């Protein structure tokens, strides 16, 4: 199966791609290509010491990156969307602990 790295239909929505450097399933080159194809919407963060599921390998690092991302978006998103994103973060954090 070939990964699609070009156009992303929701280019107006920000995407935070947290990739474990040791990911054996998704090569870093594919994630970088996806980010290059969508430079205004995709932010790629590489996580050292993490594999295919960085949220399980290093939940603290992923949560820190999510918080940084949310802080940067606070002025750009409507209140309802921000609330839903924060709610998902709390649920993710509670499940990760």
Backbone bond lengths (Angstrom), bond angles and torsions (degrees), N, CA, C in turn:
res aa  C-N    CA-C-N  psi(-1)  N-CA   C-N-CA  omega(-1)  CA-C   N-CA-C  phi
1 X - - - 1.454 - - 1.529 109.03 -
2 X 1.307 115.86 130.92 1.454 120.79 -178.33 1.522 109.75 -97.79
3 X 1.323 116.29 135.26 1.464 120.53 -179.92 1.521 109.94 -79.37
4 X 1.313 116.52 140.15 1.457 121.36 175.19 1.517 108.45 -88.50
5 X 1.312 116.33 124.59 1.462 119.28 -175.05 1.518 113.04 -117.86
6 X 1.314 117.76 -4.10 1.457 120.22 -175.51 1.511 113.29 -84.90
7 X 1.307 115.81 -127.95 1.454 123.32 -175.77 1.523 111.98 -54.71
8 X 1.307 115.16 136.01 1.459 121.84 175.63 1.524 106.76 -116.72
9 X 1.339 118.44 125.30 1.463 120.34 -171.61 1.523 115.54 -62.14
10 X 1.312 119.13 -24.52 1.461 121.46 -177.54 1.521 110.08 -104.95
11 X 1.320 116.89 54.82 1.462 120.95 -174.26 1.524 113.32 -64.59
12 X 1.318 117.53 -17.33 1.454 120.01 -179.62 1.528 112.31 -84.30
13 X 1.322 117.92 -8.96 1.468 121.94 179.43 1.525 109.50 -101.94
14 X 1.315 117.06 133.97 1.468 119.24 179.58 1.526 111.96 -71.15
15 X 1.332 115.26 144.93 1.462 121.85 179.51 1.525 107.78 -127.86
16 X 1.312 116.14 124.02 1.463 121.56 173.86 1.518 106.89 -103.20
17 X 1.321 116.31 114.54 1.457 122.01 -179.21 1.527 107.97 -104.72
18 X 1.328 116.83 104.24 1.472 122.39 177.52 1.526 107.22 -94.96
19 X 1.319 116.24 112.45 1.454 121.43 -175.66 1.520 110.56 -114.45
20 X 1.316 116.47 126.96 1.455 120.51 173.68 1.521 109.57 -72.41
21 X 1.308 117.16 128.93 1.467 121.50 -178.33 1.522 111.00 -60.46
22 X 1.320 117.43 -30.69 1.467 121.09 -178.56 1.533 112.50 -92.00
23 X 1.330 117.37 18.45 1.464 121.35 179.62 1.524 109.51 -63.38
24 X 1.333 116.85 121.69 1.461 121.87 -178.79 1.528 111.99 -90.86
25 X 1.328 117.99 -8.57 1.457 121.50 -176.12 1.525 113.17 -105.05
26 X 1.320 116.67 -35.62 1.459 121.23 -179.36 1.521 108.90 -116.54
27 X 1.319 117.25 106.97 1.461 119.33 -179.51 1.534 111.59 -64.42
28 X 1.297 115.80 145.50 1.456 121.78 178.62 1.530 110.28 -57.61
29 X 1.310 117.04 -34.80 1.474 121.05 -179.37 1.530 111.74 -61.44
30 X 1.335 117.78 -35.55 1.469 121.08 178.92 1.528 109.68 -68.35
31 X 1.329 116.91 -43.40 1.467 120.59 178.74 1.533 110.61 -63.99
32 X 1.320 116.61 -40.22 1.467 120.40 178.65 1.526 111.01 -66.11
33 X 1.314 116.50 -39.48 1.469 121.47 178.14 1.529 110.60 -63.71
34 X 1.345 116.41 -42.28 1.457 121.17 177.65 1.526 110.50 -61.43
35 X 1.319 116.27 -43.04 1.460 120.71 179.27 1.528 110.83 -65.42
36 X 1.309 117.78 -41.67 1.463 121.20 178.74 1.533 111.44 -64.77
37 X 1.324 116.70 -33.68 1.460 120.47 178.55 1.514 113.65 -74.75
38 X 1.329 117.02 -15.62 1.470 122.78 -178.12 1.531 109.57 -138.60
39 X 1.333 117.70 57.90 1.472 120.02 -170.63 1.525 115.31 -64.07
40 X 1.337 117.50 -26.29 1.471 118.74 -178.43 1.513 113.41 -82.95
41 X 1.348 117.40 -17.05 1.460 118.43 -175.77 1.524 113.97 -116.48
42 X 1.332 118.65 -21.25 1.464 120.86 -174.35 1.523 110.84 -107.01
43 X 1.317 114.95 126.52 1.464 121.66 173.04 1.524 107.05 -113.90
44 X 1.317 116.14 121.92 1.460 122.01 -178.37 1.521 110.00 -100.78
45 X 1.317 115.65 126.23 1.463 121.96 176.26 1.518 108.19 -122.11
46 X 1.324 116.40 124.04 1.458 122.32 179.00 1.520 109.31 -94.63
47 X 1.330 116.32 133.22 1.460 121.20 -176.68 1.525 109.22 -114.85
48 X 1.319 114.71 112.52 1.468 120.14 178.40 1.513 110.70 -68.55
49 X 1.319 116.07 142.29 1.454 121.06 177.78 1.515 114.20 81.34
50 X 1.332 116.73 4.31 1.463 120.61 -179.38 1.520 110.00 -115.03
51 X 1.340 114.53 150.56 1.457 120.84 178.27 1.513 111.09 -104.09
52 X 1.340 116.29 -137.28 1.456 122.55 -175.24 1.527 112.78 -68.20
53 X 1.313 117.61 -23.35 1.463 120.46 -179.20 1.526 109.89 -124.42
54 X 1.336 116.85 76.77 1.468 119.95 -176.72 1.525 113.12 -60.63
55 X 1.338 116.98 -27.13 1.467 119.93 179.04 1.521 111.31 -65.56
56 X 1.330 117.43 -21.43 1.464 120.66 176.70 1.528 111.42 -97.87
57 X 1.340 116.85 -35.03 1.463 120.36 179.87 1.528 111.85 -71.79
58 X 1.320 117.08 -44.23 1.468 122.69 -177.86 1.523 110.13 -139.12
59 X 1.338 119.13 68.99 1.472 120.13 -178.09 1.524 112.92 -58.75
60 X 1.335 117.14 -31.93 1.472 119.62 -179.19 1.517 110.61 -63.68
61 X 1.325 117.00 -41.16 1.464 120.78 -179.15 1.526 110.64 -68.99
62 X 1.327 116.93 -40.78 1.461 120.52 -179.96 1.524 109.77 -65.62
63 X 1.305 117.94 -44.02 1.465 121.53 179.06 1.518 110.61 -62.25
64 X 1.325 117.35 -41.21 1.469 120.95 177.63 1.530 110.53 -60.83
65 X 1.325 117.14 -43.90 1.465 120.84 178.81 1.524 111.28 -65.54
66 X 1.338 117.26 -39.47 1.459 120.43 177.51 1.526 111.44 -63.58
67 X 1.321 116.55 -42.96 1.462 119.87 178.83 1.527 111.20 -62.20
68 X 1.340 116.59 -42.91 1.469 120.62 177.36 1.524 110.40 -60.55
69 X 1.315 115.69 -43.08 1.465 120.97 179.24 1.526 110.65 -62.86
70 X 1.333 117.40 -46.79 1.467 120.96 179.84 1.523 111.38 -61.60
71 X 1.320 116.79 -40.23 1.472 119.65 179.50 1.523 110.22 -60.76
72 X 1.317 116.63 -38.89 1.458 120.29 179.15 1.519 113.30 -71.12
73 X 1.316 117.44 -22.60 1.463 121.48 -176.99 1.519 113.74 -95.31
74 X 1.312 117.30 -10.81 1.467 120.43 -170.82 1.520 113.70 -53.71
75 X 1.330 118.30 -33.77 1.461 120.23 -176.98 1.528 112.13 -88.37
76 X 1.339 116.54 -10.30 1.457 119.89 -175.88 1.521 114.22 -100.99
77 X 1.298 118.18 -17.93 1.465 120.21 -175.06 1.519 111.36 -105.05
78 X 1.321 115.83 146.22 1.467 118.62 172.72 1.535 110.13 -62.48
79 X 1.284 116.87 154.01 1.461 122.62 -176.13 1.522 112.92 -54.83
80 X 1.317 118.23 -41.54 1.465 121.16 -177.42 1.523 110.59 -64.06
81 X 1.338 117.46 -44.84 1.465 119.87 179.29 1.518 111.01 -62.98
82 X 1.318 117.05 -41.72 1.462 120.53 179.40 1.528 109.93 -62.71
83 X 1.318 117.28 -43.41 1.454 120.67 178.92 1.526 110.78 -58.95
84 X 1.341 117.01 -46.04 1.458 120.71 -179.64 1.522 111.44 -63.73
85 X 1.317 117.67 -38.76 1.458 120.79 178.85 1.533 110.36 -65.45
86 X 1.315 116.37 -42.33 1.465 119.67 179.04 1.525 110.97 -67.09
87 X 1.310 117.09 -36.94 1.456 121.02 177.06 1.526 110.38 -61.24
88 X 1.322 116.96 -44.25 1.462 120.70 177.32 1.528 110.63 -62.16
89 X 1.319 116.81 -38.21 1.462 120.85 178.75 1.526 110.45 -62.58
90 X 1.325 117.57 -44.03 1.468 121.08 -179.98 1.517 110.11 -63.58
91 X 1.322 117.37 -44.15 1.464 120.39 179.14 1.518 109.96 -63.45
92 X 1.330 117.89 -43.34 1.472 122.01 178.93 1.518 109.45 -61.55
93 X 1.326 117.94 -45.30 1.467 122.07 -177.94 1.520 110.22 -63.34
94 X 1.321 117.25 -42.90 1.463 120.45 -179.32 1.529 111.01 -65.63
95 X 1.324 117.71 -35.85 1.454 120.92 178.10 1.523 111.71 -74.31
96 X 1.328 117.24 -27.99 1.463 121.52 -177.84 1.528 111.89 -78.40
97 X 1.317 117.09 -22.32 1.474 120.67 -176.67 1.504 113.28 -88.36
